[in-house]
């Protein structure tokens, strides 16, 4: 397989750190950068795959929200407001909930 050259620009101190790490790993700089980059790409691919379903769910929710009416939501009844507050406390914990606008911290 033919190799391709990629030129990168970086600060002198970054280049020196990379050279030092490559040397400690017993590799030349090119092999070290390819190894590090390949490892990072594998990790990123795994993360993207793991969260693909969640990302799709968020995208569907955002599309659905875009279709909702821009009319203001009706005022909640007192019982509904308490239920929402309890749900927020359950989801985020009391510390975050206490910082919500309109609530004493």
C-alpha positions, -999 to 999 in steps of 0.1 A, spaced: 0 0 0 14 34 -10 19 58 19 6 94 19 24 123 35 4 146 57 20 179 69 10 194 102 19 226 119 23 229 156 40 249 183 77 240 189 69 229 225 42 206 212 65 190 187 91 185 214 66 168 237 55 145 209 92 136 201 98 128 237 67 106 240 75 88 208 110 82 220 98 68 254 74 45 235 103 33 213 87 47 181 96 73 156 73 104 155 53 92 125 45 58 139 37 74 173 13 99 157 -4 72 136 -8 50 166 -22 78 188 -45 90 161 -58 55 153 -64 48 189 -84 81 192 -104 74 161 -113 39 174 -124 54 207 -145 81 190 -161 56 167 -171 34 197 -185 64 215 -205 75 185 -219 40 180 -228 37 217 -247 70 216 -262 67 181 -296 57 194 -297 85 219 -285 110 192 -313 98 169 -339 101 198 -327 137 204 -329 145 167 -365 132 166 -374 152 197 -360 183 182 -379 178 149 -411 173 169 -404 204 190 -400 224 158 -435 214 147 -451 225 180 -471 256 181 -453 288 192 -482 297 215 -472 300 252 -480 270 273 -510 273 295 -504 281 332 -500 250 353 -524 242 382 -508 241 416 -508 203 417 -493 201 382 -466 226 392 -457 205 423 -455 174 401 -431 191 377 -410 203 406 -408 168 420 -399 154 386 -371 180 383 -358 172 417 -358 135 409 -340 141 375 -315 167 386 -312 166 423 -323 192 448 -291 213 443 -298 221 407 -335 225 413 -328 251 440 -310 272 414 -340 274 390 -354 309 384 -381 318 408 -368 294 435 -349 303 466 -313 290 466 
